[in-house]
Amino acid sequence: MKRVHFLVGLLALIAPVLGSDPSLAADHLWTGSRAAEARAAALLGAIRAAGDHGLDPDWYRLADLEKAVSPGGDQDRAEQLLTDAFVAYASDVSTGRVRANSVDKDIDIQQRKADRSELLKQAADATDFPAWLASLPPKGDYPLLQKTLATLRLKRKTATFTAVPSGDALKPGMIDSRVPLLRKRLAELDMAVPVAGPVSDLYDEPLAAVIKTYQATKGLTVDGVIGAKTTQSLNTGLDERIDQVVANLERRRWLPEDLGSRYVFVNAGDYSMVFVNGGRPVFHSLVIVGTAKNPTPEIASVMHGFQINPYWTVPQSISGEEYLPMLRRDPNALAASGFRIFSSWSDNDSEIDPSTVDWNAINPKAFPFRIRQDPGANNALGYIFFPFANKYGIYMHDTATRWLFTEGSRNFSHGCIRLQNPLDFVEKVYGSRGFDKDKVRAAIDDGQQVGYGFPEPVRLYVTYRTVTANAEGSVSFRDDVYGRDRRVVQAMGRPRS
């Protein structure tokens, strides 16, 4: 009898713990009552439609679920299968199928993580379970991306594909056998293609105008020239575009549902930046980001202020890869651009004469010296520098090469973010709180090295969205320069660890 009383007492103690997972408690969440069975039916419906989110119903063992809930099925088994499927699906659709930081070394974000017990509790407490389940995915442009995914999949059933052969740059006025193929490909992409003239192989101005429109929609340089980048973009098939939408749906799930009321959002995928204040965009800018070799990472951080007339300390990798060959050809090659070379990375190091060093003996992968560029017109950071914490050593800054903002594909940096109009951005950050742009310009012109703190910290999100939708519902694609979308889709398809 004492043993019985002990077990009863023990069950009373652990009942709250068991209750956190309905599959272990007396009341089933998915079977045994009309309400539970309705809940199970809603879950099965959502899993059948998982493809709408770029997810695969088979990831949640749909066939096993349907068999388990069929008449005569084992209720305990059905309960466990449905619970596991629910937790997996609810987590995937709300916070992401994969852990972002495991996909790519250039992704380092604070991704949310769904809590199993909390999900099950919310499911059990929901008065309208189907509506609660439908509320889990992100909002914003997410539904528009879903609509785009559905449209592309429908189009794929009947779409044709005409490849545009690569070759020398095709310019307006040239006659080339690729022109008829180009017309077919543009028509397949739903572009309004003008009727060909008497010479079908002539790349005429009306057709070049269509190409310019296409280039503008893809973030390419708008020049009407069919070069390697434009050809590659034209030859991107529907399957690749579908994968891009799937990757961008997943990437949106990685971010917080609420980004906050005051933040900077940099999109390395379309070379843009927006500052949101009070929940609305108040400043837009073009940006220059990293090359395919040196991609801009996806991060979340905080900016606290800015500096003017900064030094630029050259990263060790750049010193070895790019500047060492120049120094080997001419030890004084860097001096004209305001670079100085120091004996080490210590704060107490001393400047050295580059002509005294045997640069041919230096290992580029273990470059021992510190190269620093003085402030000024040639400084790689320009006149304004925005530091923020991150493990990659990147930052946002002004630039001395402003003409690059006229390019369409603006991936020219070593990973840092170059901002087109940094003082205009700062003015928006300060708002009415005492920022004097003319005074800062005068300090810049005077060569002062001054740091300024923002009135309050500004949250920063750097992401890589290659498919975006605006408030009017227009969807834009950018080419996957970093190949990161492909890696996201591959990671999504792997078995859950």
Secondary structure, DSSP 8 states (H G I E B T S, - for coil): -HHHHHHHHHHHHHHHHHHTSGGGSSS-SSSSSHHHHHHHHHHHHHHHTGGGGT--GGGGTHHHHHHHTSTT--HHHHHHHHHHHHHHHHHHHHH-SS-GGGT-TTEE-------HHHHHHHHHH-SSHHHHHHTSS--TTHHHHHHHHHHHHHHHTT---------S-B-TT-B-THHHHHHHHHHHTT-------SSTTB--HHHHHHHHHHHHHTT---SS-B-HHHHHHHT--HHHHHHHHHHHHHHHHHS-S---SEEEEEETTTTEEEEEETTEEEEEEEEEEE-SSS---EEEEEEEEEEES--EE--HHHIIIIIHHHHHH-TTTTGGGTEEEESSSSTT--B--GGGS-GGGS-GGG--SEEEE-SSTT-TTTTEEE-B--TT---EE--S-GGGGGSSS-EEESS-EEES-HHHHHHHHHTTS---HHHHHHHHHTT---EEEEEEEEEEEEE--SEEE-TT--EEE---TTSHHHHHHHHHTS---
